[in-house]
Each structure stands twice: as C-alpha cells, then as structure tokens.
Amino acid sequence: MVPGVRLVVLGKQGAGKGTQCVRLSHHYVVPHVSTGDMLRGEVKSRTPLGLRAKEQMDSGELIADELIMEMVGRRLSEGDTRARGFVLDGCPRTISQATELASLLLPDHLDLVIDLEVPTPLVLKRLASRRVCVDCGANYSVSSPPLSNWTCDVCGGEVIQRPDDTEDAIRRRLDLYEVQTAPLIDWYRSRDLLASVNGTGAPDVVTRRCVKAIELRRNAGSASRSTEPSSSPVEPETRDR
C-alpha cells in the first residue's frame, strides 16, 4: 500500500481544491478533512460548536479561529488521521491557524503544503457556472450537472446557484483570499513546506502534478536523512514548465 501523507491544500475558490483533495485522499488512502463539510455537519446537527458557528455566520462575521481549530483539532486526534495522515482542506487560512495546527500535530509534522495556482479569469468562469447542493455542499456546474433534475447525486438535496456567485461578489472574495492567504503562503514557503502547483487542465493532469510534488518532497526528505546536510536546499516550489 502507498504510504500515507500529512498534507494541506491551499487554493482560491474555483481552483479545484475540493476535487484534488478528494483525489489525493483516495490516492494516499487517508481521510479528506474538509472544514466546510465539518461546519455544515455541526450546524445541521445543532451541536454546541455548530450553534456558535451559526451565530457568527448569521451576524456576517468570519468563523473565529478558535472554533475552526477546536473542530480541526478534534478530528485530527482521531485514530485514522493519527495512523496514516490526512488531506486538510479549508484550514489553515491564517498564520495563527497554521501555528496552532503545527502544535496540534506534534510530535508529527506536515509533509507538504500545496498551493493550487489558477488564473483569476479561469476561476471567474468556473465559479459563474458553479452549482452547489444546499445540504451536503457537493459541487456541480452547468456543463456537469447532477444526473436528475438538479437533485444532488450524493444526498438528494436541491442543487442551486449560490446567491453570492455573481462576478462582483466573486471578485471581492478572491481579493479577500489574496490578502488573507499571501502571508500564509510566505509563512509556509519560509519553512520549506510549500509547493506551488499549476491547477489548470484536466483533473487527472492536476492530480499527477500534485502527486509528483509530494513524492519529490518525500524523496528529498529521505535523501537528506541518509546524507550529510547539503549547502543547496531543495527548491520547494514545483510548477509545470
């Protein structure tokens, strides 16, 4: 069996992050840990954490770091993630969350952080055609709808266009993402944990690029443990040329 992995995937909305997280979790046989899925589950089940999160969302606030990390920490403490690892989707989004995540994982560490890079015009096109299940959050598009009458193939919920998937709203979200995430990307790059991967192209192609980046890092780590430290560090970013 292929070894597990402890992986974070970053990417702006519409970059295909969710798709690649699912594919990578299958490839490495580890759980896909999605903060969006967990939040929806907590809110739907009306747990204490879900009620606190819903109150913040209803008031237009961002979900507090402490709630996100409480939820993520609980999930990452379970046996399956401790045994083989995980693909973490939606967290961290700030340096504060990244620092807390590093503490939660001790004595283990992340293997790699992948930043999926997709040009903004392509992201806008993808998001404008996106359709989402109101119950489970599964993503569809105008060109790839559910099998039956805009009813979710996964849970049977209604599939709709999000009211905030207008071009102006999307641009505002992308601008906010760039502001919030640029320092996080620099933080991981400075720790030699970041690989920037070209996110354009067919899903299979992008998955192969991600796997290549992960295996390059894994092999580089194995080599460094078996030799004297090199004066030339391994370049952390991996792009198709």
Secondary structure, DSSP 8 states (H G I E B T S, - for coil): ----EEEEEE--TTSSHHHHHHHHHHHHT--EEEHHHHHHHHHHHT-HHHHHHHHHHHTT----HHHHHHHHHHHHTSHHHHHHEEEEES---SHHHHHHHHHHHTT---SEEEEEE--HHHHHHHHHTEEEETTT--EEESSS--SBTTB-TTT--BEE--TT-SHHHHHHHHHHHHHHHHHHHHHHHHTT-EEEEE--S-HHHHHHHHHHHHHHHHHHHHHHHHS---SS---------
